[in-house]
């Protein structure tokens, strides 16, 4: 059985850094890390190729706002493919910029969101892109995602990076990145299992 690598155990952000390599500036309190708005994205030191990824998050209560201005964040698989984190509770139909979708690439199959202030989960089965000996991509990245135990993405192809990632190119290995989109979204219990 592959080893579960804990990226956040509720105690500190030692396994994370900023884009420029600095100390991760988000707040850690009572076993939870919370985005400090405008402090920047955080990136895991740990990198991986194919992996199972588990992330738990909670949306702040921003119901007075609309669209992309409601608890916006993102889980960047490999640091470059954004799995949207957003308060999309009750939104129908869901689009490719709603929670559970790969941003501007794939809409989720259903709206599996819970209301704000409730913990939610992503369980991601990720297959990294493949490259030949010369570094030319020969297969696109793929992902299957369960949100709160429900299938929202089924083996979707990701042929390109999404905007605002940790880099602007694909690679055989990459980190996990969590996005600061200026809203105090909280995270806990984050781990990966390299496959």
PyMOL commands that place a pseudoatom at each C-alpha (Angstrom):
pseudoatom trace, name=CA, resn=UNK, resi=1, chain=A, elem=C, hetatm=0, pos=[0.000, 0.000, 0.000]
pseudoatom trace, name=CA, resn=UNK, resi=2, chain=A, elem=C, hetatm=0, pos=[1.415, 3.430, -0.892]
pseudoatom trace, name=CA, resn=UNK, resi=3, chain=A, elem=C, hetatm=0, pos=[2.327, 5.735, 1.974]
pseudoatom trace, name=CA, resn=UNK, resi=4, chain=A, elem=C, hetatm=0, pos=[-0.016, 8.574, 2.916]
pseudoatom trace, name=CA, resn=UNK, resi=5, chain=A, elem=C, hetatm=0, pos=[2.009, 11.803, 2.990]
pseudoatom trace, name=CA, resn=UNK, resi=6, chain=A, elem=C, hetatm=0, pos=[0.463, 14.356, 5.337]
pseudoatom trace, name=CA, resn=UNK, resi=7, chain=A, elem=C, hetatm=0, pos=[0.708, 17.907, 3.970]
pseudoatom trace, name=CA, resn=UNK, resi=8, chain=A, elem=C, hetatm=0, pos=[-1.293, 19.556, 6.755]
pseudoatom trace, name=CA, resn=UNK, resi=9, chain=A, elem=C, hetatm=0, pos=[-1.948, 17.925, 10.120]
pseudoatom trace, name=CA, resn=UNK, resi=10, chain=A, elem=C, hetatm=0, pos=[-3.416, 20.958, 11.843]
pseudoatom trace, name=CA, resn=UNK, resi=11, chain=A, elem=C, hetatm=0, pos=[-0.286, 22.097, 13.656]
pseudoatom trace, name=CA, resn=UNK, resi=12, chain=A, elem=C, hetatm=0, pos=[1.812, 24.246, 11.303]
pseudoatom trace, name=CA, resn=UNK, resi=13, chain=A, elem=C, hetatm=0, pos=[2.584, 25.186, 7.695]
pseudoatom trace, name=CA, resn=UNK, resi=14, chain=A, elem=C, hetatm=0, pos=[6.121, 23.750, 7.604]
pseudoatom trace, name=CA, resn=UNK, resi=15, chain=A, elem=C, hetatm=0, pos=[5.302, 21.719, 4.477]
pseudoatom trace, name=CA, resn=UNK, resi=16, chain=A, elem=C, hetatm=0, pos=[4.203, 24.823, 2.524]
pseudoatom trace, name=CA, resn=UNK, resi=17, chain=A, elem=C, hetatm=0, pos=[5.869, 27.915, 1.079]
pseudoatom trace, name=CA, resn=UNK, resi=18, chain=A, elem=C, hetatm=0, pos=[5.037, 30.976, -0.997]
pseudoatom trace, name=CA, resn=UNK, resi=19, chain=A, elem=C, hetatm=0, pos=[5.772, 31.265, -4.716]
pseudoatom trace, name=CA, resn=UNK, resi=20, chain=A, elem=C, hetatm=0, pos=[9.109, 32.944, -3.958]
pseudoatom trace, name=CA, resn=UNK, resi=21, chain=A, elem=C, hetatm=0, pos=[10.077, 30.297, -1.376]
pseudoatom trace, name=CA, resn=UNK, resi=22, chain=A, elem=C, hetatm=0, pos=[9.110, 32.284, 1.718]
pseudoatom trace, name=CA, resn=UNK, resi=23, chain=A, elem=C, hetatm=0, pos=[7.270, 31.051, 4.784]
pseudoatom trace, name=CA, resn=UNK, resi=24, chain=A, elem=C, hetatm=0, pos=[3.577, 30.264, 4.202]
pseudoatom trace, name=CA, resn=UNK, resi=25, chain=A, elem=C, hetatm=0, pos=[1.656, 33.217, 5.735]
pseudoatom trace, name=CA, resn=UNK, resi=26, chain=A, elem=C, hetatm=0, pos=[-1.798, 31.730, 6.298]
pseudoatom trace, name=CA, resn=UNK, resi=27, chain=A, elem=C, hetatm=0, pos=[-3.314, 31.504, 9.797]
pseudoatom trace, name=CA, resn=UNK, resi=28, chain=A, elem=C, hetatm=0, pos=[-3.295, 28.183, 11.702]
pseudoatom trace, name=CA, resn=UNK, resi=29, chain=A, elem=C, hetatm=0, pos=[-5.699, 27.881, 14.622]
pseudoatom trace, name=CA, resn=UNK, resi=30, chain=A, elem=C, hetatm=0, pos=[-7.517, 24.949, 16.264]
pseudoatom trace, name=CA, resn=UNK, resi=31, chain=A, elem=C, hetatm=0, pos=[-6.247, 22.446, 13.673]
pseudoatom trace, name=CA, resn=UNK, resi=32, chain=A, elem=C, hetatm=0, pos=[-7.364, 24.557, 10.701]
pseudoatom trace, name=CA, resn=UNK, resi=33, chain=A, elem=C, hetatm=0, pos=[-5.474, 26.732, 8.222]
pseudoatom trace, name=CA, resn=UNK, resi=34, chain=A, elem=C, hetatm=0, pos=[-7.280, 29.775, 6.847]
pseudoatom trace, name=CA, resn=UNK, resi=35, chain=A, elem=C, hetatm=0, pos=[-6.400, 32.013, 3.928]
pseudoatom trace, name=CA, resn=UNK, resi=36, chain=A, elem=C, hetatm=0, pos=[-5.152, 35.417, 5.025]
pseudoatom trace, name=CA, resn=UNK, resi=37, chain=A, elem=C, hetatm=0, pos=[-6.621, 37.536, 2.209]
pseudoatom trace, name=CA, resn=UNK, resi=38, chain=A, elem=C, hetatm=0, pos=[-4.007, 39.142, -0.081]
pseudoatom trace, name=CA, resn=UNK, resi=39, chain=A, elem=C, hetatm=0, pos=[-1.148, 37.142, 1.487]
pseudoatom trace, name=CA, resn=UNK, resi=40, chain=A, elem=C, hetatm=0, pos=[-0.611, 34.924, -1.575]
pseudoatom trace, name=CA, resn=UNK, resi=41, chain=A, elem=C, hetatm=0, pos=[-0.979, 31.314, -2.640]
pseudoatom trace, name=CA, resn=UNK, resi=42, chain=A, elem=C, hetatm=0, pos=[0.783, 28.527, -0.758]
pseudoatom trace, name=CA, resn=UNK, resi=43, chain=A, elem=C, hetatm=0, pos=[2.617, 25.640, -2.436]
pseudoatom trace, name=CA, resn=UNK, resi=44, chain=A, elem=C, hetatm=0, pos=[3.600, 22.250, -1.006]
pseudoatom trace, name=CA, resn=UNK, resi=45, chain=A, elem=C, hetatm=0, pos=[7.281, 21.355, -0.845]
pseudoatom trace, name=CA, resn=UNK, resi=46, chain=A, elem=C, hetatm=0, pos=[6.228, 17.786, -1.655]
pseudoatom trace, name=CA, resn=UNK, resi=47, chain=A, elem=C, hetatm=0, pos=[5.853, 17.016, -5.369]
pseudoatom trace, name=CA, resn=UNK, resi=48, chain=A, elem=C, hetatm=0, pos=[4.230, 14.031, -7.021]
pseudoatom trace, name=CA, resn=UNK, resi=49, chain=A, elem=C, hetatm=0, pos=[3.374, 12.460, -10.379]
pseudoatom trace, name=CA, resn=UNK, resi=50, chain=A, elem=C, hetatm=0, pos=[0.265, 10.226, -10.232]
pseudoatom trace, name=CA, resn=UNK, resi=51, chain=A, elem=C, hetatm=0, pos=[-1.495, 10.557, -6.882]
pseudoatom trace, name=CA, resn=UNK, resi=52, chain=A, elem=C, hetatm=0, pos=[-4.573, 10.260, -4.724]
pseudoatom trace, name=CA, resn=UNK, resi=53, chain=A, elem=C, hetatm=0, pos=[-5.189, 13.629, -3.053]
pseudoatom trace, name=CA, resn=UNK, resi=54, chain=A, elem=C, hetatm=0, pos=[-7.472, 14.434, -0.115]
pseudoatom trace, name=CA, resn=UNK, resi=55, chain=A, elem=C, hetatm=0, pos=[-8.424, 17.997, 0.859]
pseudoatom trace, name=CA, resn=UNK, resi=56, chain=A, elem=C, hetatm=0, pos=[-11.056, 19.255, 3.292]
pseudoatom trace, name=CA, resn=UNK, resi=57, chain=A, elem=C, hetatm=0, pos=[-12.253, 22.851, 3.196]
pseudoatom trace, name=CA, resn=UNK, resi=58, chain=A, elem=C, hetatm=0, pos=[-14.938, 25.137, 4.568]
pseudoatom trace, name=CA, resn=UNK, resi=59, chain=A, elem=C, hetatm=0, pos=[-16.491, 28.151, 2.888]
pseudoatom trace, name=CA, resn=UNK, resi=60, chain=A, elem=C, hetatm=0, pos=[-16.950, 31.381, 4.847]
pseudoatom trace, name=CA, resn=UNK, resi=61, chain=A, elem=C, hetatm=0, pos=[-20.481, 32.786, 4.983]
pseudoatom trace, name=CA, resn=UNK, resi=62, chain=A, elem=C, hetatm=0, pos=[-20.490, 35.289, 2.120]
pseudoatom trace, name=CA, resn=UNK, resi=63, chain=A, elem=C, hetatm=0, pos=[-24.060, 34.694, 0.937]
pseudoatom trace, name=CA, resn=UNK, resi=64, chain=A, elem=C, hetatm=0, pos=[-24.641, 38.427, 0.475]
pseudoatom trace, name=CA, resn=UNK, resi=65, chain=A, elem=C, hetatm=0, pos=[-22.202, 38.251, -2.470]
pseudoatom trace, name=CA, resn=UNK, resi=66, chain=A, elem=C, hetatm=0, pos=[-22.669, 36.584, -5.848]
pseudoatom trace, name=CA, resn=UNK, resi=67, chain=A, elem=C, hetatm=0, pos=[-20.781, 34.479, -8.392]
pseudoatom trace, name=CA, resn=UNK, resi=68, chain=A, elem=C, hetatm=0, pos=[-17.000, 34.345, -8.103]
pseudoatom trace, name=CA, resn=UNK, resi=69, chain=A, elem=C, hetatm=0, pos=[-17.072, 36.674, -5.076]
pseudoatom trace, name=CA, resn=UNK, resi=70, chain=A, elem=C, hetatm=0, pos=[-18.357, 33.970, -2.685]
pseudoatom trace, name=CA, resn=UNK, resi=71, chain=A, elem=C, hetatm=0, pos=[-15.607, 32.103, -0.877]
pseudoatom trace, name=CA, resn=UNK, resi=72, chain=A, elem=C, hetatm=0, pos=[-13.318, 31.800, -3.878]
pseudoatom trace, name=CA, resn=UNK, resi=73, chain=A, elem=C, hetatm=0, pos=[-10.170, 29.679, -3.674]
pseudoatom trace, name=CA, resn=UNK, resi=74, chain=A, elem=C, hetatm=0, pos=[-8.732, 26.737, -5.565]
pseudoatom trace, name=CA, resn=UNK, resi=75, chain=A, elem=C, hetatm=0, pos=[-6.884, 23.450, -5.208]
pseudoatom trace, name=CA, resn=UNK, resi=76, chain=A, elem=C, hetatm=0, pos=[-4.242, 23.456, -7.935]
pseudoatom trace, name=CA, resn=UNK, resi=77, chain=A, elem=C, hetatm=0, pos=[-3.414, 19.853, -8.784]
pseudoatom trace, name=CA, resn=UNK, resi=78, chain=A, elem=C, hetatm=0, pos=[0.276, 19.631, -9.783]
pseudoatom trace, name=CA, resn=UNK, resi=79, chain=A, elem=C, hetatm=0, pos=[0.287, 23.368, -9.106]
pseudoatom trace, name=CA, resn=UNK, resi=80, chain=A, elem=C, hetatm=0, pos=[-1.302, 24.077, -12.506]
pseudoatom trace, name=CA, resn=UNK, resi=81, chain=A, elem=C, hetatm=0, pos=[-4.780, 22.510, -12.870]
pseudoatom trace, name=CA, resn=UNK, resi=82, chain=A, elem=C, hetatm=0, pos=[-7.311, 24.434, -10.759]
pseudoatom trace, name=CA, resn=UNK, resi=83, chain=A, elem=C, hetatm=0, pos=[-10.062, 22.453, -9.073]
pseudoatom trace, name=CA, resn=UNK, resi=84, chain=A, elem=C, hetatm=0, pos=[-12.396, 25.284, -8.130]
pseudoatom trace, name=CA, resn=UNK, resi=85, chain=A, elem=C, hetatm=0, pos=[-13.261, 25.996, -4.505]
pseudoatom trace, name=CA, resn=UNK, resi=86, chain=A, elem=C, hetatm=0, pos=[-16.261, 28.327, -4.324]
pseudoatom trace, name=CA, resn=UNK, resi=87, chain=A, elem=C, hetatm=0, pos=[-19.550, 28.711, -2.502]
pseudoatom trace, name=CA, resn=UNK, resi=88, chain=A, elem=C, hetatm=0, pos=[-21.706, 27.290, -5.301]
pseudoatom trace, name=CA, resn=UNK, resi=89, chain=A, elem=C, hetatm=0, pos=[-24.334, 25.930, -2.900]
pseudoatom trace, name=CA, resn=UNK, resi=90, chain=A, elem=C, hetatm=0, pos=[-27.717, 25.897, -4.668]
pseudoatom trace, name=CA, resn=UNK, resi=91, chain=A, elem=C, hetatm=0, pos=[-26.323, 27.066, -8.029]
pseudoatom trace, name=CA, resn=UNK, resi=92, chain=A, elem=C, hetatm=0, pos=[-28.029, 25.436, -11.032]
pseudoatom trace, name=CA, resn=UNK, resi=93, chain=A, elem=C, hetatm=0, pos=[-26.912, 24.769, -13.645]
pseudoatom trace, name=CA, resn=UNK, resi=94, chain=A, elem=C, hetatm=0, pos=[-23.264, 24.539, -12.623]
pseudoatom trace, name=CA, resn=UNK, resi=95, chain=A, elem=C, hetatm=0, pos=[-20.614, 25.883, -14.986]
pseudoatom trace, name=CA, resn=UNK, resi=96, chain=A, elem=C, hetatm=0, pos=[-16.881, 25.297, -15.440]
pseudoatom trace, name=CA, resn=UNK, resi=97, chain=A, elem=C, hetatm=0, pos=[-16.096, 28.080, -12.960]
pseudoatom trace, name=CA, resn=UNK, resi=98, chain=A, elem=C, hetatm=0, pos=[-18.260, 26.612, -10.170]
pseudoatom trace, name=CA, resn=UNK, resi=99, chain=A, elem=C, hetatm=0, pos=[-17.115, 24.462, -7.268]
pseudoatom trace, name=CA, resn=UNK, resi=100, chain=A, elem=C, hetatm=0, pos=[-16.222, 20.938, -8.369]
pseudoatom trace, name=CA, resn=UNK, resi=101, chain=A, elem=C, hetatm=0, pos=[-15.106, 21.984, -11.849]
pseudoatom trace, name=CA, resn=UNK, resi=102, chain=A, elem=C, hetatm=0, pos=[-11.695, 22.334, -13.444]
pseudoatom trace, name=CA, resn=UNK, resi=103, chain=A, elem=C, hetatm=0, pos=[-11.626, 26.095, -13.908]
pseudoatom trace, name=CA, resn=UNK, resi=104, chain=A, elem=C, hetatm=0, pos=[-12.672, 27.180, -17.417]
pseudoatom trace, name=CA, resn=UNK, resi=105, chain=A, elem=C, hetatm=0, pos=[-12.207, 23.609, -18.668]
pseudoatom trace, name=CA, resn=UNK, resi=106, chain=A, elem=C, hetatm=0, pos=[-14.772, 21.165, -17.193]
pseudoatom trace, name=CA, resn=UNK, resi=107, chain=A, elem=C, hetatm=0, pos=[-18.039, 21.814, -15.360]
pseudoatom trace, name=CA, resn=UNK, resi=108, chain=A, elem=C, hetatm=0, pos=[-18.838, 19.370, -12.549]
pseudoatom trace, name=CA, resn=UNK, resi=109, chain=A, elem=C, hetatm=0, pos=[-21.325, 16.588, -13.338]
pseudoatom trace, name=CA, resn=UNK, resi=110, chain=A, elem=C, hetatm=0, pos=[-23.552, 17.829, -10.501]
pseudoatom trace, name=CA, resn=UNK, resi=111, chain=A, elem=C, hetatm=0, pos=[-23.670, 20.376, -7.718]
pseudoatom trace, name=CA, resn=UNK, resi=112, chain=A, elem=C, hetatm=0, pos=[-22.373, 18.487, -4.669]
pseudoatom trace, name=CA, resn=UNK, resi=113, chain=A, elem=C, hetatm=0, pos=[-21.802, 21.584, -2.508]
pseudoatom trace, name=CA, resn=UNK, resi=114, chain=A, elem=C, hetatm=0, pos=[-22.777, 21.913, 1.120]
pseudoatom trace, name=CA, resn=UNK, resi=115, chain=A, elem=C, hetatm=0, pos=[-23.812, 25.282, 2.582]
pseudoatom trace, name=CA, resn=UNK, resi=116, chain=A, elem=C, hetatm=0, pos=[-21.172, 27.699, 3.894]
pseudoatom trace, name=CA, resn=UNK, resi=117, chain=A, elem=C, hetatm=0, pos=[-19.660, 26.917, 7.311]
pseudoatom trace, name=CA, resn=UNK, resi=118, chain=A, elem=C, hetatm=0, pos=[-19.875, 23.131, 6.733]
pseudoatom trace, name=CA, resn=UNK, resi=119, chain=A, elem=C, hetatm=0, pos=[-16.776, 21.036, 6.054]
pseudoatom trace, name=CA, resn=UNK, resi=120, chain=A, elem=C, hetatm=0, pos=[-16.502, 19.614, 2.539]
pseudoatom trace, name=CA, resn=UNK, resi=121, chain=A, elem=C, hetatm=0, pos=[-14.122, 17.116, 0.948]
pseudoatom trace, name=CA, resn=UNK, resi=122, chain=A, elem=C, hetatm=0, pos=[-12.331, 16.563, -2.318]
pseudoatom trace, name=CA, resn=UNK, resi=123, chain=A, elem=C, hetatm=0, pos=[-10.918, 13.126, -3.103]
pseudoatom trace, name=CA, resn=UNK, resi=124, chain=A, elem=C, hetatm=0, pos=[-8.920, 13.350, -6.305]
pseudoatom trace, name=CA, resn=UNK, resi=125, chain=A, elem=C, hetatm=0, pos=[-7.457, 10.535, -8.384]
pseudoatom trace, name=CA, resn=UNK, resi=126, chain=A, elem=C, hetatm=0, pos=[-4.882, 12.233, -10.606]
pseudoatom trace, name=CA, resn=UNK, resi=127, chain=A, elem=C, hetatm=0, pos=[-2.912, 10.861, -13.541]
pseudoatom trace, name=CA, resn=UNK, resi=128, chain=A, elem=C, hetatm=0, pos=[-0.017, 13.128, -14.492]
pseudoatom trace, name=CA, resn=UNK, resi=129, chain=A, elem=C, hetatm=0, pos=[0.732, 14.058, -18.096]
pseudoatom trace, name=CA, resn=UNK, resi=130, chain=A, elem=C, hetatm=0, pos=[3.194, 11.802, -19.881]
pseudoatom trace, name=CA, resn=UNK, resi=131, chain=A, elem=C, hetatm=0, pos=[6.242, 12.998, -21.785]
pseudoatom trace, name=CA, resn=UNK, resi=132, chain=A, elem=C, hetatm=0, pos=[8.600, 11.238, -24.195]
pseudoatom trace, name=CA, resn=UNK, resi=133, chain=A, elem=C, hetatm=0, pos=[12.387, 11.119, -23.732]
pseudoatom trace, name=CA, resn=UNK, resi=134, chain=A, elem=C, hetatm=0, pos=[12.684, 14.466, -25.513]
pseudoatom trace, name=CA, resn=UNK, resi=135, chain=A, elem=C, hetatm=0, pos=[10.240, 16.184, -23.165]
pseudoatom trace, name=CA, resn=UNK, resi=136, chain=A, elem=C, hetatm=0, pos=[7.337, 16.336, -25.631]
pseudoatom trace, name=CA, resn=UNK, resi=137, chain=A, elem=C, hetatm=0, pos=[3.942, 15.710, -24.046]
pseudoatom trace, name=CA, resn=UNK, resi=138, chain=A, elem=C, hetatm=0, pos=[2.400, 12.507, -25.402]
pseudoatom trace, name=CA, resn=UNK, resi=139, chain=A, elem=C, hetatm=0, pos=[-0.583, 12.166, -23.020]
pseudoatom trace, name=CA, resn=UNK, resi=140, chain=A, elem=C, hetatm=0, pos=[-2.666, 14.784, -21.228]
pseudoatom trace, name=CA, resn=UNK, resi=141, chain=A, elem=C, hetatm=0, pos=[-3.251, 14.829, -17.480]
pseudoatom trace, name=CA, resn=UNK, resi=142, chain=A, elem=C, hetatm=0, pos=[-6.512, 13.279, -16.219]
pseudoatom trace, name=CA, resn=UNK, resi=143, chain=A, elem=C, hetatm=0, pos=[-8.534, 13.510, -13.022]
pseudoatom trace, name=CA, resn=UNK, resi=144, chain=A, elem=C, hetatm=0, pos=[-11.484, 11.865, -11.320]
pseudoatom trace, name=CA, resn=UNK, resi=145, chain=A, elem=C, hetatm=0, pos=[-12.926, 13.834, -8.402]
pseudoatom trace, name=CA, resn=UNK, resi=146, chain=A, elem=C, hetatm=0, pos=[-15.376, 13.013, -5.624]
pseudoatom trace, name=CA, resn=UNK, resi=147, chain=A, elem=C, hetatm=0, pos=[-16.815, 16.006, -3.792]
pseudoatom trace, name=CA, resn=UNK, resi=148, chain=A, elem=C, hetatm=0, pos=[-18.423, 15.107, -0.484]
pseudoatom trace, name=CA, resn=UNK, resi=149, chain=A, elem=C, hetatm=0, pos=[-18.431, 11.487, -1.692]
pseudoatom trace, name=CA, resn=UNK, resi=150, chain=A, elem=C, hetatm=0, pos=[-20.258, 12.272, -4.951]
pseudoatom trace, name=CA, resn=UNK, resi=151, chain=A, elem=C, hetatm=0, pos=[-18.662, 11.983, -8.419]
pseudoatom trace, name=CA, resn=UNK, resi=152, chain=A, elem=C, hetatm=0, pos=[-18.259, 15.453, -9.915]
pseudoatom trace, name=CA, resn=UNK, resi=153, chain=A, elem=C, hetatm=0, pos=[-15.543, 14.723, -12.509]
pseudoatom trace, name=CA, resn=UNK, resi=154, chain=A, elem=C, hetatm=0, pos=[-14.981, 11.370, -14.207]
pseudoatom trace, name=CA, resn=UNK, resi=155, chain=A, elem=C, hetatm=0, pos=[-11.572, 10.821, -15.807]
pseudoatom trace, name=CA, resn=UNK, resi=156, chain=A, elem=C, hetatm=0, pos=[-11.570, 14.265, -17.412]
pseudoatom trace, name=CA, resn=UNK, resi=157, chain=A, elem=C, hetatm=0, pos=[-8.722, 15.275, -19.708]
pseudoatom trace, name=CA, resn=UNK, resi=158, chain=A, elem=C, hetatm=0, pos=[-6.776, 18.421, -18.858]
pseudoatom trace, name=CA, resn=UNK, resi=159, chain=A, elem=C, hetatm=0, pos=[-4.909, 19.414, -22.028]
pseudoatom trace, name=CA, resn=UNK, resi=160, chain=A, elem=C, hetatm=0, pos=[-3.504, 22.685, -20.667]
pseudoatom trace, name=CA, resn=UNK, resi=161, chain=A, elem=C, hetatm=0, pos=[-2.768, 24.561, -17.469]
pseudoatom trace, name=CA, resn=UNK, resi=162, chain=A, elem=C, hetatm=0, pos=[-5.372, 26.859, -15.938]
pseudoatom trace, name=CA, resn=UNK, resi=163, chain=A, elem=C, hetatm=0, pos=[-4.614, 30.538, -15.188]
pseudoatom trace, name=CA, resn=UNK, resi=164, chain=A, elem=C, hetatm=0, pos=[-2.727, 31.701, -12.083]
pseudoatom trace, name=CA, resn=UNK, resi=165, chain=A, elem=C, hetatm=0, pos=[-0.981, 28.431, -11.265]
pseudoatom trace, name=CA, resn=UNK, resi=166, chain=A, elem=C, hetatm=0, pos=[2.453, 27.966, -9.701]
pseudoatom trace, name=CA, resn=UNK, resi=167, chain=A, elem=C, hetatm=0, pos=[3.976, 27.919, -13.206]
pseudoatom trace, name=CA, resn=UNK, resi=168, chain=A, elem=C, hetatm=0, pos=[2.732, 28.303, -16.793]
pseudoatom trace, name=CA, resn=UNK, resi=169, chain=A, elem=C, hetatm=0, pos=[3.757, 24.882, -18.137]
pseudoatom trace, name=CA, resn=UNK, resi=170, chain=A, elem=C, hetatm=0, pos=[2.977, 21.205, -17.534]
pseudoatom trace, name=CA, resn=UNK, resi=171, chain=A, elem=C, hetatm=0, pos=[5.498, 18.778, -16.036]
pseudoatom trace, name=CA, resn=UNK, resi=172, chain=A, elem=C, hetatm=0, pos=[5.780, 15.113, -15.054]
pseudoatom trace, name=CA, resn=UNK, resi=173, chain=A, elem=C, hetatm=0, pos=[5.784, 16.091, -11.357]
pseudoatom trace, name=CA, resn=UNK, resi=174, chain=A, elem=C, hetatm=0, pos=[4.350, 19.023, -9.476]
pseudoatom trace, name=CA, resn=UNK, resi=175, chain=A, elem=C, hetatm=0, pos=[3.260, 20.319, -6.064]
pseudoatom trace, name=CA, resn=UNK, resi=176, chain=A, elem=C, hetatm=0, pos=[-0.156, 20.996, -4.599]
pseudoatom trace, name=CA, resn=UNK, resi=177, chain=A, elem=C, hetatm=0, pos=[-1.055, 24.684, -4.499]
pseudoatom trace, name=CA, resn=UNK, resi=178, chain=A, elem=C, hetatm=0, pos=[-3.852, 26.339, -2.527]
pseudoatom trace, name=CA, resn=UNK, resi=179, chain=A, elem=C, hetatm=0, pos=[-5.120, 29.656, -3.817]
pseudoatom trace, name=CA, resn=UNK, resi=180, chain=A, elem=C, hetatm=0, pos=[-5.533, 32.953, -2.011]
pseudoatom trace, name=CA, resn=UNK, resi=181, chain=A, elem=C, hetatm=0, pos=[-8.358, 34.605, -3.958]
pseudoatom trace, name=CA, resn=UNK, resi=182, chain=A, elem=C, hetatm=0, pos=[-8.862, 37.201, -1.196]
pseudoatom trace, name=CA, resn=UNK, resi=183, chain=A, elem=C, hetatm=0, pos=[-11.481, 35.231, 0.783]
pseudoatom trace, name=CA, resn=UNK, resi=184, chain=A, elem=C, hetatm=0, pos=[-10.950, 33.542, 4.200]
pseudoatom trace, name=CA, resn=UNK, resi=185, chain=A, elem=C, hetatm=0, pos=[-11.523, 29.935, 3.081]
pseudoatom trace, name=CA, resn=UNK, resi=186, chain=A, elem=C, hetatm=0, pos=[-10.375, 27.319, 5.629]
pseudoatom trace, name=CA, resn=UNK, resi=187, chain=A, elem=C, hetatm=0, pos=[-8.606, 23.986, 5.024]
pseudoatom trace, name=CA, resn=UNK, resi=188, chain=A, elem=C, hetatm=0, pos=[-7.735, 20.928, 7.109]
pseudoatom trace, name=CA, resn=UNK, resi=189, chain=A, elem=C, hetatm=0, pos=[-6.656, 17.268, 6.774]
pseudoatom trace, name=CA, resn=UNK, resi=190, chain=A, elem=C, hetatm=0, pos=[-4.666, 17.475, 3.525]
pseudoatom trace, name=CA, resn=UNK, resi=191, chain=A, elem=C, hetatm=0, pos=[-2.721, 14.465, 2.297]
pseudoatom trace, name=CA, resn=UNK, resi=192, chain=A, elem=C, hetatm=0, pos=[-1.465, 12.796, -0.853]
pseudoatom trace, name=CA, resn=UNK, resi=193, chain=A, elem=C, hetatm=0, pos=[-0.678, 9.204, -1.712]
pseudoatom trace, name=CA, resn=UNK, resi=194, chain=A, elem=C, hetatm=0, pos=[1.777, 8.747, -4.569]
pseudoatom trace, name=CA, resn=UNK, resi=195, chain=A, elem=C, hetatm=0, pos=[0.660, 6.055, -7.001]
for i in range(1, 195): cmd.bond("trace and resi %d" % i, "trace and resi %d" % (i + 1))
show_as sticks, trace
zoom trace
